[in-house]
């Protein structure tokens, strides 16, 4: 019998980052109050039916249920810094055809009442995902771009 050793199924993905940045004509703190709320992504991702967060701060887990198709994503918050206006998270489970996913959300002031909000995603397709690498990248880019466009509209 072989002794058990520490292991994990979570690993950092490898690939070209998907980056979606929008300029928002309001104070960075106001934008951070929306995009920096780990449990509040339904405010700018209308495809989400519900979000439940278990715990608080880094290490907390977010369970996202989509309105369509029984799609589910479970993610862990890795870091959250209200001073730096940044957070990172990792996907633990999903049925979207994604294997490893790491993401960050940041807000950078660009003026007294203007800022840029950026969502960065690095992900790998799950085994059996029929999408080509280009299709997979385009899917993630489109999802992030739609969400960030909605952030911009919230403050228009």
N, C-alpha and C positions, 0 to 999 in steps of 0.2 A: 504494500500500500504506500502511495506517495503522500507525503505530508502536504497539506494545503499551504499556499503562499499567497500573500496579498496580491490582488489583481483588481482590475476595473475594466469596464467596457467603454468608459468615457476617455476619449483622447482628442487632442487638438487637431483640427482638420488642416489639410494642406490644399492650397489652391489659390487662385486669383481672387482677391477680395472684391466683393460687390460693395460699391460706395454710393450712397445717395445723400446729397446735400441740398438743403433749401435755405434761402435767405428769408428771414422773417422780420418784418418791420416793427418789432416790439422788443422790450427789455429781455435779456437772456434768461433772467430768473423766471419770468412768466412762461417762457417756452419750456424751460427745464421742469417747471411744475407739471407740465403735461407729458413730455417725452421721457422725463426722469422718474415717472411713476411706474414702477415695475408692474403693478396691478392695474394700470389705467390705459393699456394700449387699445382697448375697444373704443376709446375716444377718437382715434384716428385710423383704426382698421375696422371698417364697418362689417367685414366678413366674420368678425368674432361674435359669437353668441354669448359667451361668458368667460370670465377669468376668475380663478380662485387662487389666492396666494396663501401658502402655509408657511408661517414663520415671519420673521422681519429681518431686513438687512441681508448682508452676504450670507449665503447658505440657504436662504429661503427658496421655496419651490413654487413655481407658477404653473397652473394647469389651465391651458387655453382650449376651449371648445369652439369649433367653427360652426356657423349656421348651416352649412351644407355638407353633405356626404359623410357625416360621422367623423370628421377630421379632428384630431387631437394632437396637442403638443404639450410636453412637460419640460420645463426648463429650470435651471438653478441659477440664481443670482450669484455671480462670482465677486463683483466689486460694485460699490455705489458710493460716489463721492460728491456731496452737494456743493462743496467749495470748488472742486475742479469741473463740476457740471458734466460728470461722466459716469457710466456704468457699463459693466460687461456681464454676459450670461452665456451659458452653455446648454444645448439641448440634451436632455436625458433620454427622452422617448418621443417618437412621433410616428404617424402613419402617412406622412406626406412624401415618402420616397427619398428622405434625407438621412444620411448616416451620421456624420459628425458635423455639428454646427456650433460656431462661436460667433458672438455678435457684440457690438458696442454701440452705445448711443452717447453722443457728445453734443454740447452746445458751446459755441465760442462767440463772445461779444465781438461785434465788428464796428460798433459805434455806441453812442449813449443809449439809443433806443432801437438798435438793430443787432441781429445775430445770425449765425449760421447754425443749423441743426444738422448733424450727420449721423446716419445709420450705416455701420460697416458690418458686413456679413462675410464670413469665410465658411464654406460648407462643402461637403462631398456627397455625391449621390449614393443612395443605399444600393446594395447589391440587388440586381434585378430591375433597377430603375431604367426604363427604356429610353430615356432622354439622352441625346448626344451631349457632350460637354458644353457645347454652345447653347443648346436648348435649356439645359439645366441652369447655366449662368444667366441666360435671358429671363427665365422664370423668376429666379431670385431677384434680379435687377428690377423687373417689372413690379414685383410685390413690394419691394422697398421703395421704389419711386412713387407708386400709388399711395402708400402710407404717408410718405413724407410730403407729397403734394397735399394730402388731407391736413397735415399739420399746418402747412402754409395757409390753407383755406380757413382754418379755425381762427386765425389771427388777422384775416383780411378785413 
